[in-house]
Amino acid sequence: AVDVEDAMKDMSKSYRLVMKDADAASLKKDLTTLRAAAVEAQSGVPGNMKKQAPDSTDRKTFAEGMKKLIAQIDVAIKLTDEGKVPEAKAEAAKLKDLMNEYHAKLGV
Ligand code: HEM
């Protein structure tokens, strides 16, 4: 089974690299790795929700947040593909806002 916490830790590593990247090639590589880790996290059930029904409020909030996070990663990837590195990094910075919002909602 997918360990959401491990996938989140991988996301954290990639996110730090993304925010240090200065060129489109590195940014693309690290955003792609971040996306893969986010898709993995999305496919799992967080440790504190394993006993909850799939339609519980927390599980739905987790699903909603991961969908938004991946959509926001895709916004940054698209700008990177267009060579708009500062714009891509500005959009990537918003991933942290989503993290803070959903970690707070889910008490993690
Ligand atoms: C770039 C964005 C994000 C990063 C870097 C990130 C990072 C992390 C890290 C490092 C942990 C582990 C905390 C620990 O050490 O115990 C964690 C846990 C967790 N995060 Fe995130 N997170 C992000 C976005 C999100 C979003 C959007 C959600 C909800 C939709 C979320 C939900 C959770 C949950 C539920 C856990 C607990 C997992 C478990 O214990 O099984 N995170 N996150």
Residues whose N, C-alpha, C, O or C-beta is under 5 A from the ligand:
A	BS01	HEM	V4 E5 M8 K9 M11 S12 Y15 V45 P46 G47 N48 T61 F62 G65 M66 L69 L95 L98 M99 Y102 L106 V108
